[in-house]
């Protein structure tokens, strides 16, 4: 998580009240198209995330390999050019002498080899920091490439914001969402025809991927503006879910409240039939990158406990997260306080003495294929919880 302002994204100014996802910051050669302002005046961007169906190599390895190959080619061609330059220089010196290479002031003129387009591409791949280029473009100005991307079955289109206040981080795309999406795509048969609940769905990207294999997905979060963005993303990717006849339904679910919102006048509220359907058929619950505040972590686990108790069947819970290191004055050291609180709460759930439910926790190895282009850093984790009915 990077603190950065929205202004002057090509030269970020760091402040304490805004956060920017690494997914948006480290996105080489990608353009972020601003499509509108949302209801609270934040710029909304449209990004295309391509599915990497050839999973023999991860995206990062692919980039390194391409860069290395290009660099080797550049070095070889550079050597050939240098040899040619040297031969030409020898001819010039032998025929006209050193005077032919001097300017009017007597300085030696050095003719440098012009940089090729491939040189610039390699530099883009190898540079340490890549900042997104922000463009604003209307639909009528869309290029042919963008129009082609819009209809591809291997591209996920997501509207999102960037550099938001902490309370609006759900409007950005985070690495743990990609990690969970990778796991879903790698284990399609596990989730095929399931009924699924996502907690803290944010932009909806994980629910959309789950919707390509599952029968029904309830994607939940709080905030009318966020839920409207999520619903828009579901509509943008409807063609992906239609292939598997999946359905994604966007609903409000506030972890700080003990009941579902059933007020028919409230946007994204639940009907009694939908609540009954969730309780009768849900077998999978998932959440990605929602563990950054201790109070919200406690609220999430209370919600998990309440919902699993009301399910007719046992279910499996998948939790994806990223450990974030922060320096604190209290400890005078680099710590992962939010992650430590998550692990403690996870242990409490597993050790809970409950007559109705038994919770079994285990980590998932991250040795499955990568289907999205992002950096799968060692701080990413994926956990599985079996919530089983006690006998």
GUDRENTOR-925700 format. One line per field, with one value per atom (N, C-alpha, C): atom name; x, y, z. Coordinates in steps of 0.001 Angstrom, whole numbers, plus 500000, padded with zeros to 6 digits. Example, Ala and Ser with C-alpha at 12.3 -4.5 7.8 and 13.67 -1.06 7.14 Angstrom:
REM residues 2
a <- (N  CA  C  N  CA  C)
X <- (513190  512300  513200  512850  513670  512900)
Y <- (494310  495500  496700  497750  498940  500030)
Z <- (507800  507800  507800  507080  507140  507870)
END
This chain:
REM residues 391
a <- (N  CA  C  N  CA  C  N  CA  C  N  CA  C  N  CA  C  N  CA  C  N  CA  C  N  CA  C  N  CA  C  N  CA  C  N  CA  C  N  CA  C  N  CA  C  N  CA  C  N  CA  C  N  CA  C  N  CA  C  N  CA  C  N  CA  C  N  CA  C  N  CA  C  N  CA  C  N  CA  C  N  CA  C  N  CA  C  N  CA  C  N  CA  C  N  CA  C  N  CA  C  N  CA  C  N  CA  C  N  CA  C  N  CA  C  N  CA  C  N  CA  C  N  CA  C  N  CA  C  N  CA  C  N  CA  C  N  CA  C  N  CA  C  N  CA  C  N  CA  C  N  CA  C  N  CA  C  N  CA  C  N  CA  C  N  CA  C  N  CA  C  N  CA  C  N  CA  C  N  CA  C  N  CA  C  N  CA  C  N  CA  C  N  CA  C  N  CA  C  N  CA  C  N  CA  C  N  CA  C  N  CA  C  N  CA  C  N  CA  C  N  CA  C  N  CA  C  N  CA  C  N  CA  C  N  CA  C  N  CA  C  N  CA  C  N  CA  C  N  CA  C  N  CA  C  N  CA  C  N  CA  C  N  CA  C  N  CA  C  N  CA  C  N  CA  C  N  CA  C  N  CA  C  N  CA  C  N  CA  C  N  CA  C  N  CA  C  N  CA  C  N  CA  C  N  CA  C  N  CA  C  N  CA  C  N  CA  C  N  CA  C  N  CA  C  N  CA  C  N  CA  C  N  CA  C  N  CA  C  N  CA  C  N  CA  C  N  CA  C  N  CA  C  N  CA  C  N  CA  C  N  CA  C  N  CA  C  N  CA  C  N  CA  C  N  CA  C  N  CA  C  N  CA  C  N  CA  C  N  CA  C  N  CA  C  N  CA  C  N  CA  C  N  CA  C  N  CA  C  N  CA  C  N  CA  C  N  CA  C  N  CA  C  N  CA  C  N  CA  C  N  CA  C  N  CA  C  N  CA  C  N  CA  C  N  CA  C  N  CA  C  N  CA  C  N  CA  C  N  CA  C  N  CA  C  N  CA  C  N  CA  C  N  CA  C  N  CA  C  N  CA  C  N  CA  C  N  CA  C  N  CA  C  N  CA  C  N  CA  C  N  CA  C  N  CA  C  N  CA  C  N  CA  C  N  CA  C  N  CA  C  N  CA  C  N  CA  C  N  CA  C  N  CA  C  N  CA  C  N  CA  C  N  CA  C  N  CA  C  N  CA  C  N  CA  C  N  CA  C  N  CA  C  N  CA  C  N  CA  C  N  CA  C  N  CA  C  N  CA  C  N  CA  C  N  CA  C  N  CA  C  N  CA  C  N  CA  C  N  CA  C  N  CA  C  N  CA  C  N  CA  C  N  CA  C  N  CA  C  N  CA  C  N  CA  C  N  CA  C  N  CA  C  N  CA  C  N  CA  C  N  CA  C  N  CA  C  N  CA  C  N  CA  C  N  CA  C  N  CA  C  N  CA  C  N  CA  C  N  CA  C  N  CA  C  N  CA  C  N  CA  C  N  CA  C  N  CA  C  N  CA  C  N  CA  C  N  CA  C  N  CA  C  N  CA  C  N  CA  C  N  CA  C  N  CA  C  N  CA  C  N  CA  C  N  CA  C  N  CA  C  N  CA  C  N  CA  C  N  CA  C  N  CA  C  N  CA  C  N  CA  C  N  CA  C  N  CA  C  N  CA  C  N  CA  C  N  CA  C  N  CA  C  N  CA  C  N  CA  C  N  CA  C  N  CA  C  N  CA  C  N  CA  C  N  CA  C  N  CA  C  N  CA  C  N  CA  C  N  CA  C  N  CA  C  N  CA  C  N  CA  C  N  CA  C  N  CA  C  N  CA  C  N  CA  C  N  CA  C  N  CA  C  N  CA  C  N  CA  C  N  CA  C  N  CA  C  N  CA  C  N  CA  C  N  CA  C  N  CA  C  N  CA  C  N  CA  C  N  CA  C  N  CA  C  N  CA  C  N  CA  C  N  CA  C  N  CA  C  N  CA  C  N  CA  C  N  CA  C  N  CA  C  N  CA  C  N  CA  C  N  CA  C  N  CA  C  N  CA  C  N  CA  C  N  CA  C  N  CA  C  N  CA  C  N  CA  C  N  CA  C  N  CA  C  N  CA  C  N  CA  C  N  CA  C  N  CA  C  N  CA  C  N  CA  C  N  CA  C  N  CA  C  N  CA  C  N  CA  C  N  CA  C  N  CA  C  N  CA  C  N  CA  C  N  CA  C  N  CA  C  N  CA  C  N  CA  C  N  CA  C  N  CA  C  N  CA  C  N  CA  C  N  CA  C  N  CA  C  N  CA  C  N  CA  C  N  CA  C  N  CA  C  N  CA  C  N  CA  C  N  CA  C  N  CA  C  N  CA  C  N  CA  C  N  CA  C  N  CA  C  N  CA  C  N  CA  C  N  CA  C  N  CA  C  N  CA  C  N  CA  C  N  CA  C  N  CA  C  N  CA  C  N  CA  C  N  CA  C  N  CA  C  N  CA  C  N  CA  C  N  CA  C  N  CA  C  N  CA  C  N  CA  C  N  CA  C  N  CA  C  N  CA  C  N  CA  C  N  CA  C  N  CA  C  N  CA  C  N  CA  C  N  CA  C  N  CA  C  N  CA  C  N  CA  C  N  CA  C  N  CA  C  N  CA  C  N  CA  C  N  CA  C  N  CA  C  N  CA  C  N  CA  C  N  CA  C  N  CA  C  N  CA  C  N  CA  C  N  CA  C  N  CA  C  N  CA  C  N  CA  C  N  CA  C  N  CA  C  N  CA  C  N  CA  C  N  CA  C  N  CA  C  N  CA  C  N  CA  C  N  CA  C  N  CA  C  N  CA  C  N  CA  C  N  CA  C  N  CA  C  N  CA  C  N  CA  C  N  CA  C  N  CA  C  N  CA  C  N  CA  C  N  CA  C  N  CA  C  N  CA  C  N  CA  C  N  CA  C  N  CA  C  N  CA  C  N  CA  C  N  CA  C  N  CA  C  N  CA  C  N  CA  C  N  CA  C  N  CA  C  N  CA  C  N  CA  C)
X <- (500856  500000  500895  500669  501525  500725  501254  500601  500974  499986  500270  499026  499219  498070  497620  496379  495852  496537  496966  497515  498925  499201  500521  501016  500271  500599  501942  502399  503694  504848  504579  505596  504929  504682  503841  504346  503405  503680  503070  503859  503385  502773  501591  500886  500321  499869  499446  497977  497172  495740  495211  496083  495638  496486  495889  496609  496378  497407  497343  497802  496995  497322  498519  499366  500504  500058  498853  498336  498271  497898  497792  499143  499957  501234  502232  502336  503300  502572  502210  501461  502102  503243  504001  503208  503374  502793  501282  500635  499185  498655  497578  496947  495707  495532  494363  493410  492309  491378  490352  490324  489329  488019  486976  485707  484641  484755  483717  484142  483331  483432  482293  482585  481516  480698  479758  478809  479473  480670  481369  482507  482531  483501  484856  485013  486300  486416  487589  487764  487666  486947  486795  487539  488363  489194  488736  489007  488692  489997  490212  491426  491035  491919  491729  492755  492276  493171  493041  494129  494103  494391  493599  493810  494932  495878  497034  496753  496094  495700  496886  497975  499191  499940  499725  500206  501504  502252  503507  504506  504421  505303  504457  504889  504194  504465  503630  503780  505121  505540  506805  507978  507934  508999  508979  507785  507648  508293  508024  508607  510126  510625  512074  512697  512045  512574  512591  511465  511395  512448  512593  513564  514984  515273  516605  516895  515916  516086  516307  515513  515641  516992  517424  518698  519858  519766  520810  520854  519669  519609  520189  519856  520360  521880  522411  523866  524549  523957  524565  524526  523318  523205  524073  524188  525037  526491  526935  528315  528564  527570  527723  527824  526959  526994  528313  528775  530047  531189  531210  532245  532178  530943  530776  531247  530894  531325  532846  533456  534912  535572  535033  535597  535461  534264  534055  535007  535184  536056  537493  537914  539271  539468  538432  538519  538619  537796  537809  539165  539703  540993  542111  542044  543120  543066  541828  541697  541834  541241  541217  541940  542296  542992  542056  542620  541838  541089  541641  541007  539585  539284  537937  536893  537317  536380  536259  536922  536896  535893  535237  534310  535082  534351  534998  535890  535552  536351  537488  537605  538676  538298  536994  536538  536193  536455  536169  534664  534069  532654  532456  531623  531347  529969  529896  528613  528090  526974  526402  525341  525266  524245  522866  521909  520563  519878  519073  518355  517196  517030  515936  514712  513590  512354  512498  513237  513409  514174  515108  515839  514889  513951  512992  512084  511661  510788  511477  512749  513496  513645  513903  514039  512747  511603  510312  510114  510560  510372  511273  512449  513436  513463  512770  512847  512181  512669  512216  510825  510514  509222  508461  507243  506395  505149  504913  503735  502703  501432  500410  500246  499936  499640  498139  497677  496245  495776  494794  494200  492700  492073  490621  490152  489301  488894  487441  486670  485279  485153  483963  483755  483938  483580  483681  485120  486079  487494  488246  487533  488198  488960  490140  490948  490446  490932  490518  490959  492143  492644  491731  491299  490447  489093  488556  487279  487393  488558  488762  488866  489535  489665  488301  487386  486088  485293  485568  484789  485540  486768  487560  487032  487111  486668  487767  488962  490070  490503  489632  489924  488829  489235  488307  488393  487259  487209  486715  487481  487151  487218  486121  486132  486585  487443  487999  488459  488765  489395  490853  491617  493016  493316  494278  494722  493543  492896  491712  492057  491156  491288  491162  491629  491649  490262  489221  487882  487329  488004  487528  488459  489294  490248  489545  488285  487543  487290  487473  487265  488493  489553  490756  490871  491765  492045  493346  493328  494479  495007  496273  496946  496280  495801  495200  493942  493253  492089  492529  493662  494204  494632  495240  495677  494494  493416  492226  491604  491615  491094  491925  493247  494110  493707  493474  493127  491800  490854  489547  489693  490438  490607  491397  492325  493128  492329  491291  490484  489014  488806  487453  486468  486874  485961  485507  486355  486001  484820  484745  483719  482581  482643  481625  480238  479294  477888  477663  478639  478472  477654  477151  476567  477565  477954  479115  478725  479340  479201  480583  480724  481968  481723  482606  482561  483595  483174  484092  484519  483559  483851  484522  484396  485065  484619  485574  485261  484579  484602  483896  484708  486016  486792  486844  486948  487009  485662  484582  483240  482982  483481  483307  484014  485241  485966  485243  484780  484017  482744  482143  480919  481096  482345  482581  482483  482510  482434  481304  480994  479974  478572  477576  476189  475676  475955  475474  476477  476743  477672  476977  476924  476463  477695  477885  479035  478582  479173  478671  479738  479284  480131  479199  479737  478921  479229  478256  478432  477765  476774  476010  476883  477831  478690  479578  480157  481000  480187  479003  478168  477704  477448  477068  478223  479459  480633  480788  480588  480691  479649  478432  477367  477679  478288  478704  479754  480702  481734  481145  480150  479476  478819  478186  477550  478579  479747  480791  481328  481262  481835  480776  479566  478463  478720  479376  479633  480551  481438  482328  481552  480594  479831  478764  478287  477259  477777  479089  479677  479467  479568  479354  477990  477129  475763  475769  476809  476877  476153  475885  475165  475838  476099  476661  475629  475266  474263  474944  474852  475504  474540  475002  474160  474957  474258  474896  474990  476159  476312  477297  476776  477570  477992  479305  479807  479529  479304  479063  477616  476787  475384  475118  474187  473914  472936  472273  471254  471489  470917  470933  470018  470391  469534  468371  467140  465959  464984  465419  464560  464381  463176  462970  463286  463316  463626  465131  465911  467369  467963  468874  469528  470337  470308  471103  470703  469469  468981  468627  468405  468103  466596  466109  464746  464795  463669  463621  463967  463580  463886  465382  466058  467501  468251  467815  468454  468259  467047  466774  467614  467753  468562  470020  470541  471921  472091  471198  471311  471136  470332  470044  471110  471782  472634  474098  474454  475841  476794  477841  478868  480270  480404  481713  481555  482453  482549  483978  484148  485500  485636  486884  487208  488656  488930  490285  490704  491840  492483  491556  490979  490090  490634  491872  492424  493485  493044  493961  493575  492466  491995  491495  491956  491632  490136  489456  488018  487246  487655  486985  487297  488508  488843  487961  487789  486902  485476  485021  483656  483485  484511  484427  484291  485084  485018  483697  483157  481827  480779  480900  479968  480126  481363  481610  480966  481152  480607  479083  478468  477000  476443  477059  476533  476725  477898  478138  477217  476810  475874  474483  474159  472825  472756  473883  473885  473389  472667  472161  473297  474286  475384  476705  477648  479005  479551  480523  481065  482571  483203  484636  484835  485691  485965  487379  487547  488862  489181  490320  490742  492104  492150  493407  493818  495105  495571  497037  497457  498852  499359  500456  501095  501788  501464  502044  502912  504173  505146  505053  504992  504946  505866  506527  507343  506451  506469  505644  506516  506118  506841  506655  505493  505225  506229  506571  507517  508935  509054  510333  510936  510070  510514  509493  509880  508956  508091  506781  505863  504732  503973  502755  501599  501213  500223  498872  498426  497134  497156  498284  498404  498462  499193  499272  497895  497103  495753  494894  495057  494335  494681  495962  496376  495856  495893  495376  493881  493143  491706  491401  492212  492050  492274  493277  493534  492392  491846  490714  489518  489278  488163  488376  489594  489872  489769  490140  490115  488778  487825  486534  485807  485327  484543  483078  482599  481256  480572  479374  478677  478113  477847  477227  478237  479309  480247  481668  482421  483841  484591  485617  486381  487798  488195  489540  490249  491443  492171  493442  493714  494979  495413  496733  497231  497227  497116  497156  498485  499193  500458  500194  501042  500868  501659  501476  502196  501291  500110  499205  499531  499027  499359  498864  499519  499162  498444  497226  496393  496300  496831  496811  498231  498468  499789  499904  500527  500804  501988  502564  503731  503257  503448  503043  504169  504127  505188  505028  506089  506080  505168  504750  503847  502387  502084  500722  500458  499257  498875  497435  497146  495793  495484  494351  493956  492615  492473  491227  490678  489399  488719  487571  487575  486447  485488  484297  483245  482270  482427  481669  480637  479529  478479  478946  478888  479289  478246  478740  477825  477673)
Y <- (498820  500000  501234  502126  503292  504552  505470  506748  507701  508228  509110  509907  511122  511943  511640  512035  511838  512762  513956  514977  514605  514876  514675  513246  512291  510882  510498  511254  510935  511317  512162  512557  512589  511395  511310  512153  512789  513505  512706  512324  511436  512211  511745  512330  511201  511515  510479  510127  510929  510705  510011  509588  508877  507634  506609  505361  504958  504373  503937  502492  501652  500242  500052  499081  498742  498228  497671  497192  498339  499529  500684  501380  501405  502106  501381  500069  499271  498554  499300  498761  499279  498694  499251  499246  500351  500498  500369  500636  500600  502020  502300  503601  503484  504432  504467  505522  505085  505993  506481  507771  508355  508461  507824  507763  508684  509025  509863  510256  511088  511360  510627  510025  509327  510315  509782  510623  511520  511134  511944  512745  512835  513674  513064  511751  511097  510671  510845  510358  508836  508331  506888  506502  505470  505027  503655  503351  502040  501353  500164  499393  498043  497547  496240  495278  494166  493160  491882  491542  490409  489106  488082  486759  486058  485505  484832  483339  482895  481480  480572  481078  480275  480400  479469  479601  478852  478494  477793  478669  479980  480924  482009  482542  483676  484918  485935  487179  487835  487804  488451  487744  486395  485660  485969  486107  486413  487760  488756  490076  490028  489309  489219  488529  487430  486691  487559  488276  489134  490236  490804  491881  491372  490171  489606  489280  488668  488331  489583  490600  491856  492512  492431  493047  492316  490954  490188  490537  490643  491013  492400  493291  494667  494687  493863  493836  493320  492251  491681  492679  493271  494238  495454  495810  496941  496672  495433  495061  495141  494647  494693  496133  496997  498403  499047  498688  499261  498847  497559  497105  497880  498100  498845  500290  500894  502265  502365  501378  501411  501299  500409  500254  501542  502174  503438  504516  504516  505529  505336  504075  503806  504315  504087  504548  506061  506717  508179  508704  508081  508538  508305  507163  506853  507731  508125  508888  510383  510892  512334  512839  511916  512335  512802  513137  513548  514840  515701  516995  516858  515758  515592  515418  515040  514788  515962  517066  518215  519246  519951  521019  522315  523439  524724  525185  524766  525173  524224  523182  522219  521094  520992  519907  518679  517516  516261  516009  515796  515489  513981  513574  512158  511851  510958  510557  509359  509553  508484  507709  506411  505581  505989  506285  506672  505530  505915  504907  504372  503057  502443  502315  501963  501787  500655  499591  498461  498861  499828  500309  500906  501690  502341  501326  500282  499265  498509  498164  497442  498302  499600  500501  500560  500569  500596  499354  498194  496956  496865  497489  497307  498420  499509  500605  500217  500776  500353  500854  502084  502650  503004  502505  502800  503502  504704  505462  505437  505288  505227  506553  506472  507653  507842  508988  509241  509982  509426  510053  510130  511124  511207  511135  510180  509969  509547  510121  509748  508473  507870  506618  506788  507987  508196  508266  508437  508541  507239  506170  504901  504405  503872  503345  501967  501472  500152  499079  499265  498281  498195  499356  499362  498734  499024  498443  496931  496476  495046  494404  495095  494571  494411  495337  495337  494074  493427  492259  490955  491030  489817  489021  487698  486846  486617  487176  486994  488309  489303  490598  490948  491306  491762  493282  493947  495416  495864  496711  497138  498652  499247  500654  500742  501716  501842  503281  503612  504900  504651  505740  505617  506666  506351  507288  507797  506875  507210  507392  508013  507969  506515  506240  504873  504243  505059  504492  504095  504501  504171  503212  502474  501589  500466  500188  499174  499545  500807  501259  501046  500496  500176  498661  498243  496821  496480  495363  494992  493618  493387  492153  490890  490932  489727  489310  490272  489925  489113  489487  488713  487324  487250  485956  485005  485487  484650  484300  485252  484973  483887  483936  482886  481515  481460  480184  479653  480553  480151  479568  480253  479797  478494  478313  477090  475895  476176  475112  475247  475413  475640  474571  473299  472210  472275  472810  472927  473865  474915  475943  475864  474909  474831  474581  475430  475313  475588  476206  476527  477814  477993  479266  479915  481166  481788  483141  483472  484790  485421  486646  487385  488518  488629  489703  490759  492031  493097  492978  492863  492602  493751  494984  496122  496353  496381  496604  495406  494254  493081  492151  492387  491585  490111  489801  488398  487719  488423  487862  487624  488526  488362  487099  486881  485656  484431  484508  483386  483156  484217  484100  483377  483214  482473  480968  480519  479072  478711  479587  479276  479544  478990  479182  480549  480948  482234  482797  484105  484786  486016  486106  487317  488144  489241  490124  491258  491354  492293  493272  494456  495494  496548  497690  498780  500060  500975  502245  502222  503066  503051  503331  504268  504618  503453  502753  501596  500469  500212  499135  499434  500724  501097  500835  501144  500857  499362  498597  497143  496587  497081  496628  496978  498155  498552  497593  497165  496229  494860  494442  493180  493273  494415  494605  494636  495270  495349  493972  493026  491699  490602  491003  490041  488933  489299  488301  487183  487473  486442  485434  485922  485041  484259  484811  484113  482814  482737  481517  480340  480602  479537  479590  480481  480651  481034  481756  482217  483538  483879  485108  485766  487066  487830  488868  488835  489749  490634  491943  492899  493278  493110  493383  494107  494795  495438  494448  494422  493623  494354  494923  495710  494813  494626  493749  494303  495592  496208  496074  495457  495230  493736  493379  491969  491346  492148  491632  492123  491402  491841  493052  493945  495079  494597  494707  494231  495363  496596  497738  497838  497631  497657  499006  500078  501408  501646  500819  500991  500300  500978  500328  499106  498059  496846  496109  496261  495521  494091  493249  491836  491595  490704  490214  488984  488634  487444  486189  486174  485020  484893  486020  485981  485522  485977  485531  484033  483555  482123  481326  481852  481174  481090  482175  482164  481113  481097  480152  478706  478482  477108  476532  477388  476853  477279  478290  478765  477718  477412  476469  477079  478301  478957  480409  480859  482274  482717  483926  484393  485877  486285  487689  487923  489073  489371  490762  490838  492083  492988  492444  493230  493332  492894  492854  493941  495158  496286  497144  496806  497548  496546  496663  495663  495578  496708  496695  496023  496300  495665  494173  493793  492366  491648  492238  491644  491538  492596  492603  491543  491350  490332  488941  488637  487302  487092  488134  488002  487696  488360  488117  486695  486243  484869  483867  484102  483205  483165  484335  484400  483728  483998  483450  481934  481443  479996  479231  479860  479209  479068  479970  479949  479177  478680  477925  476504  476014  474644  473641  473980  473062  473578  472687  473100  473919  474777  475599  475777  476252  476530  478030  478599  480035  480236  481143  481456  482914  483147  484494  484793  485795  486211  487560  487723  488978  489214  490435  490820  491384  490807  491344  492656  493712  495013  495464  495730  496134  497636  498029  499448  499715  500856  501275  502014  501581  502214  502805  503975  504607  503823  503168  502415  501282  500598  499489  499907  501086  501519  500440  499818  498734  498560  497776  497456  496278  496451  495417  495215  494157  493870  493754  494851  494802  494289  494774  494330  492841  492361  490936  490112  490591  489874  489744  490807  490750  489750  489728  488757  487329  487026  485669  485287  486229  485933  485637  486425  486214  484902  484565  483297  482121  482222  481172  481059  482204  482181  481458  481687  481015  479510  479090  477656  476988  477706  477133  477348  477906  478208  476928  476892  475752  476008  475319  475552  474201  474064  472784  472541  473620  473471  473411  474226  474349  474002  473499  473248  473943  474719  475468  474909  474510  474005  474931  475388  476395  475787  476110  475678  476672  476900  477785  477045  477791  477229  477615  476630  476912  477699  478675  479526  478979  477692  477069  476852  477476  477345  478411  478214  479076  480503  481412  482818  483201  483715  484045  485542  486363  487809  488349  489479  490101  490996  490481  491225  490558  491229  490682  489843  488545  487658  487645  488640  488826  487837  487681  486694  487097  488362  488812  488405  487863  487418  486066  485907  484651  484303  483003  482508  481440  481610  480707  480064  478817  478072  477695  477957  477594  476648  475465  474531  474805  475257  475495  474322  473351  472103  472021  471448  471227  470138  470391  469394  468275  467066  465929  465451)
Z <- (500000  500000  500000  499099  498922  499153  499938  500155  499031  498342  497222  496894  496424  496069  494659  494337  492991  492002  492490  491618  491172  489910  489338  489564  488971  489172  488569  487577  486983  487901  488885  489859  491228  491840  493027  494188  494868  496108  497242  498209  499249  500410  500815  501941  502788  503970  504910  504807  504099  504123  502880  501973  500793  500579  499975  499715  498264  497671  496279  496190  495563  495418  494498  494851  494004  492643  492569  491290  490286  490754  489876  489692  490731  490659  489772  489939  489178  488051  487059  485935  484652  484223  483098  481800  481055  479724  479709  480831  480879  480996  480284  480381  481258  482131  482997  482437  481882  481238  482250  482481  483369  482606  483139  482417  482994  484284  484890  486300  486931  488360  489054  490202  490920  491744  492525  493244  494279  494752  495754  495133  493799  493115  492873  493072  492832  491370  490746  489370  489323  488346  488150  486881  486968  485858  485390  484133  483566  483197  483756  483458  482871  482007  481393  481987  482548  483126  482303  481617  480696  481424  481105  481658  480907  481645  481049  481030  479975  479936  479722  479105  478994  480301  481213  482589  482850  481815  482042  482775  482522  483197  483811  484928  485516  484700  484922  484160  484438  485711  486039  485366  485337  484659  483169  482593  481181  480869  481730  481512  481592  482593  482751  481549  481104  479965  478710  478465  477292  477350  478564  478716  478492  479038  478886  477425  476751  475341  474508  474789  474044  474310  475577  475934  475256  475216  474539  473058  472465  471053  470844  471798  471711  471812  472763  472931  471679  471075  469876  468721  468539  467456  467736  469031  469393  469077  469351  469039  467542  466749  465304  464813  465400  465014  465418  466630  467089  466176  465749  464832  463525  463037  461794  461951  463122  463384  463427  464095  464219  462845  462006  460659  459861  459973  459265  459784  461130  461721  461262  461163  460686  459262  458440  457058  457000  457858  457862  458304  459366  459875  458862  458196  457257  456015  455629  454388  454594  455711  455863  457104  457993  459183  460275  461446  462610  462336  461463  461216  460710  460053  459502  460590  461825  462922  463871  463601  464484  463990  464990  464598  464414  464248  463978  465120  466382  467536  467836  467043  467274  468205  468587  469464  468633  469238  468551  468562  467410  467305  467440  468421  468647  468090  467131  466539  467319  468002  468828  468037  468350  467712  468212  467348  467799  468526  469502  470277  469451  469466  468718  469613  469006  469779  470774  470400  471303  472558  472423  473592  474611  474120  475013  475673  474923  475484  476598  476389  477419  478661  478463  479609  480406  479700  480371  481227  480717  481450  482676  482594  483637  484669  484420  485377  486687  487790  489106  489434  489075  489441  488181  488093  486941  487443  486981  487391  486279  486615  485576  484865  483591  482788  482781  483209  483311  482064  481399  480239  480456  479865  479882  478453  478171  476799  476771  475875  475716  474914  474962  474249  472742  472227  470795  470327  471284  470925  471126  471439  471738  470521  470771  469677  469291  468144  467699  468678  469256  470212  471420  471938  473112  472799  471599  471213  471104  470622  470493  471866  472817  474172  474831  474539  475193  474897  473768  473385  473602  474086  474289  475480  475367  476461  477484  477253  478189  478816  478818  479418  480421  481646  482674  482730  482576  482601  483973  484620  485971  486084  486532  486925  488376  488666  490008  490212  491437  491714  492081  492223  492627  493686  494547  495579  496395  497096  497877  499352  500128  501581  502049  503259  503769  503781  504079  504151  502793  501705  500356  499618  500341  499665  498906  499245  498519  497075  496734  495354  494478  495044  494275  494118  493240  493038  493758  494510  495330  494934  495274  494836  495367  496604  497179  496415  495795  494968  493757  493158  492051  492514  493697  494223  494379  494972  495161  493808  492871  491527  490845  491008  490471  491010  492319  492955  492417  492213  491683  490284  489426  488047  487976  488892  488906  489437  490229  490833  490406  489102  488608  489063  489006  489346  490801  491673  493086  493279  492473  492664  491657  490760  489714  490311  489917  490324  491809  492488  493910  494087  495288  495706  496655  496363  497018  497600  498735  499352  499443  498899  499100  500077  501059  502051  501671  501615  501226  499784  498881  497467  496741  497244  496616  495187  494269  492857  492214  492888  492399  491523  491380  490441  490829  492127  492544  492355  492653  492437  490953  490104  488663  488183  488643  488282  488829  490071  490631  489836  489327  488545  487226  486765  485527  485732  486993  487260  488223  489174  490170  489619  490281  489858  490259  491499  492000  492989  492889  493783  494356  495671  496340  496680  495964  496190  497104  498291  499295  499746  500125  500708  501283  501673  502204  501451  501411  500729  499368  499194  497947  496738  496865  495736  495340  496320  496045  495422  495962  495445  494021  493716  492356  491387  491816  490991  490780  491840  491747  490777  490866  489977  488522  488305  486960  486415  487266  486829  486490  487254  486939  485566  485280  483976  482850  483098  482077  481693  482615  482387  482329  482017  481972  480957  479841  478798  479282  480246  480788  481614  482391  483275  482534  481427  480657  480065  479824  479281  480228  481535  482516  483164  482655  483173  484657  485060  486438  486618  487866  488201  489391  489294  490401  490823  492102  492653  493691  493508  494408  495522  496778  497939  499025  499887  501035  502186  502822  504042  504948  506015  506950  508104  508275  509332  510725  510814  512117  512561  511724  512065  512169  513024  513282  512302  511508  510604  509186  508227  506840  506690  505770  505461  504598  505123  504403  504078  504283  503974  502463  501935  500476  499844  500641  500109  500000  500678  500662  499439  498742  497588  498041  497247  497466  498750  499175  500342  499941  500944  500732  500842  500020  500201  501094  501664  502521  501721  500441  499591  499346  499166  498944  500189  501346  502598  502776  502495  502610  501615  500403  499388  499826  500402  500896  501984  502949  504068  503622  502602  502170  501242  500458  499405  499455  500233  500242  500817  500071  500543  500501  499974  499888  500313  501197  501585  501302  500783  500462  500774  501001  501249  500855  500247  499777  500218  500875  501290  502074  503132  504000  505425  505633  506987  507155  507381  507566  508765  509423  510591  511617  512857  513871  514145  514223  514504  513373  512125  510995  510932  511314  511371  512373  513543  514557  514031  513344  512819  511738  510907  509860  510456  511475  512071  512822  513400  514013  512945  511795  510695  510163  510023  509598  510552  511832  512846  512750  512612  512572  511324  510178  508930  508863  509239  509166  510104  511203  512111  511500  510572  509986  508668  508172  506927  507153  506177  506276  506107  505284  504985  505546  505668  505997  504828  505113  504028  504214  503140  503154  502964  503797  503762  503236  502268  501702  502005  502641  503026  502404  501536  500904  501471  501725  502314  501986  502252  502086  503402  503889  505100  504740  505468  505176  506346  506034  507051  507272  508523  508874  510059  510034  511176  512164  513435  514454  515552  516028  517131  518420  518549  519778  519953  518843  518927  518520  517878  517339  516452  515656  514797  513678  512670  511585  512019  511988  512459  511460  511691  510910  511897  512501  513569  513077  511924  511402  511096  510557  510257  511549  512538  513816  514449  514358  514922  514134  512832  512011  512429  512588  512953  514329  515270  516607  516566  515781  515679  514959  513964  513259  514200  515059  516046  517045  517451  518379  517769  516474  515811  515774  515472  515392  516760  517809  519167  519877  519166  519765  520172  521399  521880  521541  520525  520028  519807  520320  520204  518809  518083  516769  515637  515719  514615  515030  514078  514271  513135  513496  512508  512434  511238  510995  510026  510398  509619  509036  507774  507174  506094  505973  504900  503573  502488  501141  500498  499969  499292  498012  497769  496593  495409  495121  494011  492802  492812  491675  490628  489438  488303  488505  487822  487880  486589  486720  485574  485316  486228  486062  486171  485534  485560  486792  487825  489045  489731  490701  491402  492583  492503  493597  494640  495499  496483  497632  498402  499479  500631  500683  501745  501508  500335  500054  500702  501238  501873  501521  501561  501318  502363  503040  504126  503816  504287  504112  505486  505677  506924  506596  507200  507070  508223  507882  508897  508797  509689  509618  510743  510387  511380  512338  513623  514617  514671  514894  514961  516395)
END
